[in-house]
Amino acid sequence: MITIDPKKIATAKLQGYLQSSVGPRPIAFASTIGTNGIPNLSPFSFFNVFSANPPILIFSPARRVRDNSIKHTLINAEANREVVINVVNYDMVQQTSLASTEYAQGINEFLKSGFTPIPSEMVKPYRVKESPVQFECKVNEIIALGTEGGAGNLIICEVLKIHIDESVLDENGNIDQYKIDLISRLGQNWYSRSNQGLFEVPKPLATLGIGVDSIPNFIKESPVFNGNYLGMLGNIEALPTTEEVSIFVKQNFAVKGVLSSDDPEKVHLEARKYLDNNDVLSAWKVLLAQKK
């Protein structure tokens, strides 16, 4: 057994040990509003419920290890003292991951991740329509745990109103744990699906993904692609060039055959095969070849 003194290793290494050993952790998909009125949406896995009377949720946006900067969610929570915490199920995981991309302040992550904002009843931040449970909260207190990179900031939230999708309820009106299909975070790229087990989601690009809002409508409106597939397609820095698409098609006889059928659904199903293998670039090449 190795023994570690937290003060004698790099913060990033320590954070890796903590995140890989304390889990699975539920995810707070936090919606806030900036002082400029633009919505912000970001997931946090330092999160849990801590009281029922009063109903208290706490999540912690940590200071970035690399440069000690703070996150827009924290800035907005300090300014407006309101937040909506949306829970995350499996059908949302890829889009939620895309929303964690560090877009510049003022960029609307609802648009980038492809989620639907719906008005709250008691607070200004929007709810995420696709989330099965949404908590409208006021911020009671924010506790800074340190001033260096990696330090957390406990945002203590009191729940004012809860919205639950009836589709996740059982015959007695309780939340069915199989139906809600919650996910949680572990270390590195690992997630846990509560009713099945472990799976991986590649971390968003260090560079900025194009976002779901940049995906052409003929793809977004296809019944073949659900939100998870769209989230994967949005997590790419740039689309392949015309030349790259042409070379790909020439080298793939199966793709040629699908394209010659002139059936959009067959083309989309072929692209989905690549997405199922986490080959987003090839999926885009198939789709863009169809567009041509």
Residue, then its C-alpha position, 0 to 999 in steps of 0.5 A: m500500500i502506498t501512503i500519500d501526504p496531500k501536501k507533497i504531491a501536485t494538486a492535479k495528481l491529488q485531484g485524480y486520486l480523490q476523484s477516482s476513489v470517492g465515487p460514484r458521485p451524482i451530477a448537479f447540472a447547474s443552470t444560472i444567469g449572468t449579469n448580462g442576462i445570458p444563461n449558463l449551464s455546467p455540470f458538477s460532480f462535487f454534489n449531494v443532498f444534505s438536508a430534507n428540512p429545510p431541503i438543502l443541496i450543496f455543490s462545489p465549483a472548484r477553482r481551476v488547477r491550471d490557472n486558479s481561475i473561477k467558473h462562470t457558475l460561481i460568478n453567477a451564483e454570487a451575483n444573483r443568488e439563484v440556481v436550478i440544479n437539474v439531475v442527469n440521466y443516461d439519455m443526457v450524458q453526451q450533451t451534458s459532457l459537451a456543456s462542460t466545455e469551457y466556452a467563453q463567458g457570454i456563450n449560451e451552453f443551452l445552445k451549444s449543448g442542444f438542451t431546451p431551456i424552459p422558464s422556472e416558476m420561482v427563480k430566474p435561471y432556466r430549467v433543462k427540459e430534458s432533465p427528469v428532475q429539476f430543483e429551483c433553488k435560492v443560494n443561502e451561502i457560499i463558502a470558499l474552501g481556499t484561494e489556490g487552484g483546486a480549492g472548492n466553493l460550497i454553494i449551499c442551495e435551499v430547494l424552493k420547488i421541485h419538478i419531476d417528469e411523470s414518466v420516471l414515477d412508479e404506480n405509487g407516485n415514487i421515483d422508479q430508480y430504473k426508469i430515472d436511469l441516473i448517471s454518476r461520475l468517477g475518475q478520468n473518463w469513467y461514468s456509472r449508469s445506476n441501473q447497468g454499470l460503468f461506461e466511458v465518455p471521452k472528455p470534451l476537447a481542450t479546444l472548443g467543440i462546434g456545439v450542437d447549434s452548429i450541426p445542420n438541421f438535416i442531421k438534428e432533425s433525423p430520427v436516427f440521432n438522439g441527444n447523445y449522438l448529437g452531443m458527440l457530433g457537437n464535440i469536434e473542433a472543426l468539420p472535415t474538409t471536402e477533400e478529406v470526405s472524398i478520400f474517406v468515401k473512396q477508401n470505404f466501399a461499404v460507405k459508397g454502397v450506402l451513399s448510392s442508395d440515396d436513402p437518408e436514413k440508411v446514411h444516418l444509420e451508417a454514420r451512427k455505427y461510427l458514433d457507436n465506436n466513438d469515431v466521431l470524425s468518420a461519422w461526420k465524413v459519412l454525413l457530409a458525403q450525403k449532403k453533397 
